[in-house]
């Protein structure tokens, strides 16, 4: 009788384990910084301009994605990916240290926070394709779905831990200390990358040239494959319409009246739901046969619980709605990532990820801007509710227009 594979089988590979652990610590620090920036911005502007200023955070983050993402994917396929990761994380270390220094010395301002957030976004734009193209080379193909699930757990667990710690640190110390902790977390990831041994060398023939043509090849690859294209569109529209993250400081301060501690809990609620769900996904992802239908159902649920969050005026009900949104998003995320990684050859992974980054990072950031503008005009509750409705309609439309996605099954 063949024994069932370990739930942590991908972590048996030393290099993947080192990268996974280092990335977890660094990601937790980055999530602390993300939550702290939103809180920080809400304190730097007058009461009546909070929503607009918080929406501006999404704008300054999305600009580097639009400008840099295609070239970031080409760089990930053209250069040594580990070296590229060392460079990008060293840059982010310097930027987080600068943000900490300015804040702790009382020299921070809204333009300074916006500028450093934008520069960090640019560095992350180059980091993400390199990392997502690098980790599949550290495990055998048969362990790739498990590695993808573990990476999803990493991201969501960091999303729980980071904002929770950020809320505690802000409440008991200062925003500047959060930025300092984030800077230290990059040192851990850099040490993990330096500790990797016997990393497979990519042949020069497997590397793309650094050119506009190579970038265009990535775009063509994605948009000529209906499953990959529709999964990215699903990601973009769901997160664009149902992004309530930027408004959480307003909900914590003015709607639910729970302060910094409550803000930390709300910021981590979706990730907590995702972590719990990811434990099931690690075991059952290979058993899901009708992956397309489950994907559409999960994305629809994400929009529905977002509507419920916008209507809630009770803290624990709001927390529960965010928790369920994270659970639904985790199911959708894992299935989308498995689909893309298995359908993409190694020499295209960086460029595929960079195009995908415009969707999965651009959607939430533009969604934050949209949410801020609507909240400024109509109030935070109506902004979130209308976004949830838009998410549900977009998901159903994409499913209707792409039958192959709905019918997608396990290979």
Phi, psi and omega in degrees: 000132181279127181286152180288136180301148178297145177293342182243032188301324182293333180285354175290342180271118190305312184296319178295321181297316179297314180295321181297313181293314179297318179294323179300312181295316179295320180294322177299319177297319180294323177293325173299315181296317181300313179294321182294322180298316180297316179295317181301313180299320181296338179270344185268354184237158177297158185307316185285353183245012183300309186301316181294318180294322178292323174297329178296333176299317177298322181296312183291339177277328185280333181302312178299328179296313181296318185285321193254342195299315182297319179289331176295321177294319177297318179299321180294329179270346183262325187252171173294121190289325179294317179296321178297321178295322177298319180293312184296321181286330174295320178296315180293329174300314180297318182293317179293323177296321178295319179296319178296315182297314180298318184288315182292334179266005177075021183256006183286151177213167181300314177300321180294316179296316178300315183296313181291327175296320179294317179295321176297323176296322178295316179296319179295330178297325176277332182289317188298311179297321180297317181291316182290334175276337184279316189294329178296339179282353183264356178226155174295157183302323182292342178260003184295315177302321178294319179297320179296317178297318179294324176295324177293321176299316179305308183298315185286323177296320176295326179289336173281308185295315185301301181297326179297312178295320179301316179299319179293317181294317179297316183293326186256343181226262183198163175296323182301324179294326176300315180296324179294319178297319177301318179300317179296325182297331178292330177297323180296315180294320178299319178296322178296318179296321179291335183275352179296142180234149174053044177289129181302129177278134176276132178296149181300330179291340180271357181261138179276155174288154178275091186207164176296325179298319179297321177297317180295325177300323178295318178297314180298317180303313183293313189277355173260005177241102188304321182295313180294314182299311183291327178294324177289320177296321177300316179299312184297307187290326178297313183282332178294312184281327189253029180271105180255000187302315184297336183267359182301322176302323179292316178298318181293319186276315193249338182259309183262342176056056183241358174069196185293321179299313179296324177298317178300319179293316178298321181294333182260355187298312181299318180293326177297316176297323179292321179296313180301315181292325181296331177296325175285322182295326178302319182280321193255357184301324180284350181262352179282112182275308183270073187293326181295315181294320179295321179298312180296318180297318181294318180294324177294316178300323178303315179292321182294316181287336173295320176300315181297322178297317180297332181273340186287145173232015179244129188304308186290331173292318177298317177300316180297320179297316178294322177301313180292326178295322177293322178297314180295319181295325179296315178302313180297316183297312181298314182294321178295317182292319177299315179303311185290315184294320180288335182267002185240126175291156186303321184290351179249358189297318180298314182289322175300316181295323181292321175294317179299325181299326178297333180272306189280338173262324179293322180302305180297320183291315175294327177297323177297320178295314179299316180297320179295318180294315180293320180296323179297324183272321190239352181104153185294322181298311181293327177300314182290318180298313181296325177294320178296319177298316178299322179298311181300314181297320180295318180297313181296323180293316180296319177298321179292320183280343182232078180302329181296331177289316178298322183274358183299131182235167176303138181297000000 
